[in-house]
Each structure stands twice: as structure tokens, then as C-alpha cells.
């Protein structure tokens, strides 16, 4: 069964990158975490990074956007990457977006470049930004939760009213749906885009989710 799975995965990657298998071969470890607001995705990412060791770094939306907007931060990121891997940045972008990349807004172009640079650095846990569609070799995780759990989580963490929590969740869901649809033309809610979907609740805590992801990462990346 394992052999069959490996053959299917290999052939799938060949179809995605028909002439650029070197972009995947030898790729450094990456975990992407797509999450619903209020499901505990960010604290899970931070705990996973802490458990996996000093090499690992969490990149959330705010960090990625800051790097995309600040030239000095981008240069600092570039310096952390093996020079031999830098040419793969442009190749990865070309393979995924092709000519469409040139017609994108300046923000999207910078964002995509930053994601690619983070991928070449490796040992990254990328929160959101549709990163699971960008790195086919990554361990792709989605964190979800039942709506009442999400509302309660947000009310507790942010000290806000139920109505405010519901509004923030609705706004976040729509923004993330629109972002992924615009950039990747995909629906991030579909489970087949991920290796695993974890539903947090009182019986499956963020600590439990962390244990699952850490175990999968150690097996996947042999670390």
C-alpha cells in the first residue's frame, strides 16, 4: 500500500511540475497551516515550532506582509538562504503562475516572492496565505472548529462580545476565501487540498493537535 501511495504521489508531482522535479527533490521541510479564525491555528503553529527545535520559524500573515513591504526585511531573508537555491525562487514562481504573475498587483508579486524565499529557506511553518497551494511537497494541515467553539475561543482570547466575535469570524472567513480564490483559484475549505484536517474542540485540544502535527512532521521529514 505504501509503495502504491508513493507512486501516485510521484506521478502527481510530475504533472504539477513536469520539467522541474528538481524544485521538489531535496526540498527543505515546510509545514503549511490553513485555519479557521478561532480554531487555535496560531498557538498550534507556535507550539509545533517550539517542539521541533530552533531551526523552525513561524511565518504568519503579518510577518509575511511585513517582509513583502520592507526591502530590508526581504534582503535579510535572502541572506539566510543558500545562494545555490536562489535561482529556484524564480523557477518556482514561473512554474505555478506563469505569465499571470506579470499581470498581478505589486503586492501579490512581492507576497509570492516572499513565500518562495521562505520555502527555499525551509524549516518553516507558514500560516495561511494559501501556502499549501504553493508548496506541493509540504506537510499541509488545516485546523477547523465548530462555530460555537470558535466564538467562545475568540471571546475569551480577545475579551470581546459574542456579536463582535461573530463579526470578526465572518469577516475573516470571507477575506481568506476571497484571497485564496483570487490568487490560486481554489476553495481552501475542500479537504483534499490537505494531508490532514484537524477539528479542535474540548476533546481534541490545541495540545493534542500539536502532538499530531509534530509526529507527522517527524515521520514526513525524517527529523
URUR-V480071 format. One record per backbone hydrogen bond with DSSP energy under -0.5 kcal/mol. NH is the residue of the N-H (numbers start at 0). CO is the residue of the C=O. E is the energy in kcal/mol with one decimal. If there is no record, write none. Layout:
nh & co & e
NH & CO & E
NH & CO & E
//
This chain:
nh & co & e
4 & 0 & -2.4
5 & 1 & -2.3
6 & 2 & -2.0
7 & 3 & -2.3
8 & 4 & -2.6
9 & 5 & -2.4
10 & 6 & -2.4
11 & 7 & -2.2
12 & 8 & -2.3
13 & 9 & -1.7
14 & 10 & -1.5
15 & 11 & -1.7
16 & 12 & -2.9
19 & 16 & -0.9
22 & 19 & -2.0
23 & 20 & -1.4
24 & 20 & -2.8
26 & 23 & -2.2
30 & 123 & -2.9
31 & 138 & -2.2
32 & 125 & -2.9
33 & 31 & -0.5
33 & 140 & -3.0
35 & 142 & -2.2
38 & 35 & -1.9
43 & 39 & -1.9
44 & 40 & -2.3
45 & 41 & -2.3
46 & 42 & -2.1
47 & 43 & -2.6
48 & 44 & -2.3
49 & 45 & -2.0
50 & 46 & -2.2
51 & 47 & -2.2
52 & 48 & -1.5
55 & 52 & -1.4
56 & 122 & -1.8
58 & 124 & -3.0
59 & 57 & -0.6
63 & 59 & -2.5
64 & 60 & -2.7
65 & 61 & -2.3
66 & 62 & -2.2
67 & 63 & -2.2
68 & 64 & -1.4
69 & 65 & -1.6
70 & 68 & -0.6
73 & 69 & -1.9
74 & 70 & -2.6
75 & 71 & -2.0
76 & 72 & -2.0
77 & 73 & -2.4
78 & 74 & -2.1
79 & 75 & -0.7
79 & 76 & -0.9
80 & 77 & -1.7
84 & 81 & -2.2
85 & 81 & -0.7
85 & 82 & -0.7
86 & 82 & -0.5
87 & 84 & -1.3
88 & 85 & -1.7
89 & 85 & -0.6
90 & 86 & -1.3
91 & 87 & -2.7
92 & 88 & -2.0
93 & 89 & -2.4
94 & 90 & -2.5
95 & 91 & -1.9
96 & 92 & -2.8
97 & 92 & -0.7
97 & 93 & -1.3
99 & 96 & -1.3
100 & 97 & -1.3
101 & 98 & -1.1
102 & 98 & -0.7
102 & 99 & -0.8
103 & 100 & -1.3
108 & 104 & -2.2
109 & 105 & -2.3
110 & 106 & -2.5
111 & 107 & -2.7
112 & 108 & -2.0
113 & 109 & -2.5
114 & 110 & -2.5
115 & 111 & -2.2
116 & 112 & -2.4
117 & 113 & -2.7
118 & 114 & -2.1
119 & 115 & -1.8
120 & 116 & -1.6
121 & 117 & -2.0
122 & 28 & -1.7
123 & 28 & -1.2
124 & 56 & -2.6
125 & 30 & -2.7
125 & 123 & -0.6
126 & 58 & -2.8
126 & 124 & -0.6
127 & 32 & -2.4
127 & 125 & -0.6
130 & 127 & -1.6
132 & 129 & -1.9
133 & 129 & -0.5
133 & 130 & -1.0
134 & 130 & -1.7
135 & 133 & -0.6
137 & 134 & -1.5
138 & 29 & -2.5
139 & 137 & -0.8
140 & 31 & -3.0
140 & 138 & -0.6
141 & 195 & -2.0
142 & 33 & -2.9
143 & 141 & -0.5
143 & 197 & -2.7
145 & 199 & -0.5
148 & 145 & -0.6
149 & 145 & -2.1
150 & 146 & -2.7
151 & 147 & -2.5
152 & 148 & -2.6
153 & 149 & -2.4
154 & 150 & -2.6
155 & 151 & -2.2
156 & 152 & -2.8
157 & 153 & -2.7
158 & 154 & -1.0
159 & 154 & -0.7
164 & 160 & -2.4
165 & 161 & -2.6
166 & 162 & -2.1
167 & 163 & -2.4
168 & 164 & -2.2
169 & 165 & -2.5
170 & 166 & -2.8
171 & 167 & -2.4
172 & 168 & -2.8
173 & 169 & -2.1
174 & 170 & -2.4
175 & 171 & -2.6
176 & 172 & -2.1
177 & 173 & -2.6
178 & 174 & -2.3
179 & 175 & -2.2
180 & 176 & -2.2
181 & 177 & -2.4
182 & 178 & -2.6
183 & 179 & -2.5
184 & 179 & -0.9
184 & 180 & -0.8
185 & 179 & -0.8
187 & 185 & -0.7
189 & 186 & -1.5
192 & 189 & -1.6
193 & 190 & -2.0
194 & 139 & -2.2
195 & 139 & -1.6
197 & 141 & -3.0
199 & 143 & -2.3
199 & 197 & -0.7
200 & 203 & -1.8
203 & 200 & -1.4
208 & 204 & -2.5
209 & 205 & -2.1
210 & 206 & -2.1
211 & 207 & -2.1
212 & 208 & -2.3
213 & 209 & -2.8
214 & 210 & -2.2
215 & 211 & -2.3
216 & 212 & -2.8
217 & 213 & -2.4
218 & 214 & -1.8
219 & 215 & -3.2
220 & 216 & -2.8
221 & 217 & -0.7
222 & 217 & -1.1
//
